Amino acid sequence: ILLLNRDRFSTCIYRSNLIGQPHTKAPEKMTSDKPTSSGLINGDFIYLDNNATTPLAPQVLQALNRSAVSAFANPSSSSILGKSAKKLIADSRAELATLLNCRPCDLVFTSGGTESNNWVIYSAIRYFNSLKNDSSKIPHIITCTIEHDSILEPLRKFEAEGQVKVTYLPVEKHSGTVSATVVENALQDDTILVTLMLANNETGAIFPIAKIMKTVKSKKRNVLCHADAAQAIGKISIDVEELCVDYLTIVGHKFYGPRAGALYARGLGVETPLSPIFFGGGQERGFRAGTENTPVIVGLGAAARLINANLFDYSSHMLQMKTFFVEQLKARFPEDCLHFNNVFRDGTPVLPNTLSVGFYSKDWKFFTGSAILNNMAKVVASVGAACNSSSSQTKPSKVLLECGIDYDVALRSIRISVGRQTTKEEIVEAVTQLYNSVCMVAEVKL
């Protein structure tokens, strides 16, 4: 798609008449994708793994490709082409700000969720150390046992080095989340950061972030509050003011954008500390050095623009498809062998697209969720987080176990995450393949 050959690239630039002409045309209004098929290669696959990643929306791909040709100049350049590229970056930042109800100046573009999450933790520790009068004190951070590894792993590293104390809160079995009361009780004198996901990638459980963070701020106003919104953006409405967070992680490839992201920091560098990790040219107002990747940033802005225009339609469609999936499962499988893992006793809201289901009967032959998936030729789904796929082939999901799901059920569970373009026809076919696969690996006739 991107023309990397020098001669062909030069020809494209010439033909587009862009030499010496700034890109000043207003972005085209983007309309919603019509649900047709989520098949990625001529309909050969039924893609039901949208919590792992999403395909680029056609409008995003178009915007990315166009800017790769028209906005190739260095955004830091004072030339007319450099200023044009810089304007496109500013436009994308504004689209993200609209999506989150924040100021554009409070957003910094990053490589993705891992960088953003690590950055928050690093900044919180640095901030605490800059304030302390007693060198023997170390910062305390509160998180949850089912957070993404880009939260848990840096915390474990800093903890092993003696740089931080961490409280890992278990989720409550009846809700799949943590409560404001539990977080409040975990606060200590040296607590500097509370970092929690907004929605879980496996169960879809939506954490009561607004209530939690408001409670934290009412008890200890100086505690920094971070929400990882990787799984929530594009599926539910997000307002950083309502959530009462100081930081929020944005991940583009989870909402039909490119593999890049951003970090929201309230009152960037003034109200909320953000310690640079990279040093160099002073891009991103000195917080993240390095020449900006203009086409990818433009793609991220285009993905945000689609959500701003179509969130209700997207969310409604995904919920309809998930509901239809459940209906089809109940029509094909005996009730006693179906286990819906993300239907919580206290009615915890879940993402509109996410379904975790286990297939288990004590009379069946031993098998795993991975075996179910491996026997389906066309269906693309998962047994849990993509980042943990290597350990999930023979072991049950840690997230499901933490949520109180029985070991045997968790071991035989799969995650279905429908998308904007999932169709009923695909679901009917997927459930048929799922039924045949379960019968094969369990060696039963249902």
N, C-alpha and C positions, 0 to 999 in steps of 0.2 A: 504493500500500500504506500509506504513512504519510499520515494524514489531516491535511493542512496547513490546510484551511479552518477558521477559528476556531470557527464554530458547530458544525460536525461534530465537531471535535476535543473541544470542551467536552462535547458529547453523549456521546462515547465515554467520557470520563472519568467522567461522571455514571453512565452505565450500568454501568461496571465496578466501581462502589462503592468507588473507591480513595481518595476524598477523606477524609483523616484516618486512613487505614488503611495501615500499613506493609506492604511486600511481604516477608513472612517465610516464605512457603511454600518448602520445599526444592525445588530444581530437579528436574524429572522426569528419570527415567533415560532416556537416549537409546539407541535401538537402531539397528542398521545399516540403511543404505538397501538395498533389494532391487534387484539389477540388472534393470532392465526395459528402459529405452531412454534414451540420452543425447540424443535429439532435443529441441531446445530449444523449438520452436514446433510443437506437434501432430505431432511426429515428422518435421518437414519437413527437418531437418538431422541429419547424423551427425557428432557433435562429437568430433574426435580431436586437439584442440589444448589439452589440459589442462595442458601446461607453460607456456602463455601465461597462462591464467587458468582457473579452475574456476567452474561455476555454484554459487550458494548451495545448500547442502544444505537440504532441507525443514525439518529440525529447527532449523537455524541461522536460517532465515528466520522460523520461528515464534517463536523466542526473541528475535530482533531486534525483530520487530513488537510482541510483547507488552511488551517493556521500553520501547519507544518511547511506549507509552500509559501503562504503570504506573509507569515510573521516569523521568518527565520532569523531576523536581526537580533542582536543582543539587547535585551530590554534595558540594560544599564547604559547603552549608547545614547549620546545626545543627538544622533541623526534622526531624520524624520521617520525612518523605518524602525529605529530603536524605540522611539516614542510611541509608534503604532503598536509595537509588541507590548510595551508597558501598559498601554491603555487596555489591551485585551486582558491582561492579567488583572488589572483593576476591575474590569467588568465581571470577571469570574469571581473575584473576591466579593463583589457586591451581590452576586446571585447566591453565594453561600450564606452571606449575612442575612439576606431575606429569608432563606430557608430556616435559619436558626433564630431569627429575631434578635440579631446582635449588630454591633457596629462593624463595618468592614475592617477598621483599623485594629480590631481585636482578633483577627485571623492571620495565621501564618501557615503557608503551604509546607507540607512535609512529604516524605516518600510513602507514608502510609500509617497504619495503626500502630505498628511496632515502634516506629520512631516516636510518634506522638506520645504513646503511653510511657516509654522509657524517659522521654524528655520531662514529663510531668514529675515522675518520681525523682529524677536527678535534680530538678529545680527545687522541689520541696526540701530535699535534704540539704542542698546548698543554702537555701534560705534560712533554715533552722540554724545551721552552723554559723551563719553571719550574725545571728541575733543573740546566741547564747553567751552568758557570762561565765558559766562553769564548763570548763573543757571536758569534764567527765560525763556530762550529759549527752545523750544521743537521742535523735528524733524517734517518735513513735508514729507508726502508720497503721491504719485500719483498712482491711480489705476483706474479701470473701473467698472461700475455698474453691468456688467454681469460676473464678475469673479466667480470662484468656491468659495463655502463657506469657504474653508480652507484658503482663502485669506481674504474674507470680514469679517468673524466672528472675527478673532484675531485683525483685524484693528479696528473694532467697539469696542471691549473690551478695547484695549489700548487707543482709543479715549475717551471712557467714563471715563477712569481713569485719563485723562488729560496728558497722556504720549506722545501723538502724535496728529498732525493735518493731516487730510486726505482730499484729493480732489478726489471725485468719478466722473470720466468723463462718461457722457452718450455716448452710441454708436451713430454713425450717421445713420440715417434711410436708406440712399441710399447705405450704404456699410456694415452695421452690425458690423463695427469695429470703432476704433478711429484713427484719422490721426496724423501724426508727428507734424503738425502745432498746433493742439489742445493741444497735450502734451507739446509742447514747450511753448505755452502761459500759461500753468498752472504751470510752474516752478517758484519757489520762492527762496529767499535767503537761506532759511533753508531746502530746499528740499534735502533729503538724499537717497530716493529710488523711482524708478519707477518700478512697478510690474504689468505685463500684461500677459494674456494668449497668447499662440502662435496660438491656434485654439479653437473655441468654440465647446462645446460638443453637443449642440442642433442644431445649424445651420451649423456647420462645417466651418464657416467663418474663413479664415486665416488672422490674423492680420499682418500688415506690420512692423513686429518687427525690422528688420534690419534698415529700414529707420527711425523708431521712435528712436531707441537707438543710432544710429549714430548722429541724430539731437540733442538728449539730451547730448551726450558726447561732441559735438562741442560747446555747449552753457555752460555746467557746467560739466567739466571733472570728478569732484569728486562725482557726483551723481551715486549711485549704480543702475545697471539695471538688472532686473530679468524677465525671461520668464518661465511661467508654460507650459511645453511641454507635459503634460499628454496625451492629445488627438492626438498629432501630430506624435509622435514616432511610426514608423512602417507603417505609411501611406504616409508621405512625407519625403524628404531628410532634414536632420538637420545638420548644421555646426555652432558651437558656435562662430567661428571666423567671419563668414559672418553675424551672427545675432548681433554681437557686444554686447553680454551680459556678465555680471559678474557672474550671477547665472542662473542655468537652472534646473527645476524640472523634474525628470524621474520617471515614475510609471509603474512597470512591468506588472501588470495585465491588462493593456490596450493594450499590444502587445504580448499576448499569453505567458506571463511569470507568475511567482508566485506573490502573493500579498506582494510585497516588492518594494523598489525603491532606488533611489540614488539622491544625490545633486551634481551638478557641481558648483564649485566655482573657478574662474580664479585666479591662483596663491594663492592657498588655504592658508589662514592665513597670507599671506605676502602682495600680491597685493589686495586681497579681504578679508574683515574681516569675520570670522565665530566664533561666541561665543559658546562654548560648553554648552549644556543643561544638559547632563548626565555626572557624574563624577564617577570615579572608577578605573578600571584597565588600562586605557590609550589606549584602542583599537582604531583603525582607526586614528592612529598617534596622539592620544590624543584629537581628536575632538568629538568622540562619544564612550564613555565607554560602555562596555558590550560585553560578548563573542559573536563573530560573528556567525550568523546562516548559516553555511557553505553550507548545501544542497540548501537552498533558494537562496543564492548568486550565487551558481553554476547554478541554474535554470535561474536566471536573465541573467547571462552571455550567457547561451545557447540560450535564446530568442533573445538577441542582435546579436549573431552569425548568427541566421537565417535571420535576417533583413539585416545584412551586405552582405549576399550571395544572397538574393532574393528580395530586396526591389522593384525593378522595376516590377517584376512579380506580387508581392502582390498588389502593387498600381494599376497596369493595370487591374488586375482581378476585384478588388473592383469597379473600375470606370465602367467597362463593366457591372457588375451586377447592379450597381445603375442606369445606363442608361437604362438597360433592364427593371428594375422595373418601371421607369417613363413611358416607352413605354407601358407596360402592364396596368398601371393605366389609361393612356389616351385612351386605347382601350376599357376599361370597364366602365369608368365613363363619364358623360357629362362634357364638358369642363368648363361650368360655375359654377360647384360645386367643382372643384379641385383648390386648392390654394397652390402653391409651395412657401414655406416661405423662402427658402434660395437661391432664384434667385434674386440677388441684382441689382439695376439699374446701378450701376457703374461697374458691372462685377467683383465684389470681388471674388477671387478664394476661393473655398471651398474644404474640405477634400474629397477624392475620394469615400469614403464609406458612407457619411452622407446625409440623405434626410429628410427634415421636410415638411410635407404635411397636409393641413387642408381640411376638408370635410364640406362644408357649403352652404346652400341655405336658403333664408329667408322664404321659404314656408314649410320647414321641421319642424318636431317636435323637441323640445329641447332635446339635448343629449350632452355628453362630449367625449373627446378623450379617456378617461378611459373606458367609456361605450363601445366604439368600440372594445378596446382591450379585455375587459372582455367577449365579445361574440365570441371571436375567440379561438377555442379549442386547436389549435396546434401552433399558431404563438406567439412568444415571442418578443415583442417590448416594447416601452415606450412612455410616453407623455413628457418626459424631463429628466433632470438629476436624476439619481437613488437616490442621496443623498437628493433630495427634494420630493421624491415620495409621502410622507404622505400628503403634502399640494397641490399636483397636481391632486387629484382626482376630485375636484369640482371647482378649480380655474385655469385660464389660465396660461401658462408659463410666468414668469416675463421676461425671456430672449426674447421671441417673442414679448411681448408688448414693451419692450425697443427698439426692432428693427423696431417698427412701424407697426407691424401686427395688423389688426383689432381685437378687443376683441372677437367677435363672432367666427372669424376664429381661433384665438389662442386657444380658449376654446375647439375647435373640432379638434385639430391638434394632430398628433402622430409623433414620431421620428423613422425612420428606419435607422439602421446602419448595413450594410452588412459586411461580413467578408471574410477571405481568402478562406473559404470552402463553401461559399454560392453558390448554383447552380441555373441555370435557371429553373429547374424543381421545386425547392422549391419556387422560386419567383412566378411562375404561380399559384401554390397552395396557396401561401400567399395572392396574389391579389384576388383570388377567394373567400377566406375566408373573406378578407377585404370588398369586394363588398357585400357579404351576410350580414355581420355584420352591415354595414352602412345602408343597406336597412331595416334591422330589427329595429335598434335603431331610425332611422329617420321615420320609418313607411311609406316608399315610395317604388315604383317599378321603377327602372331606366332602 
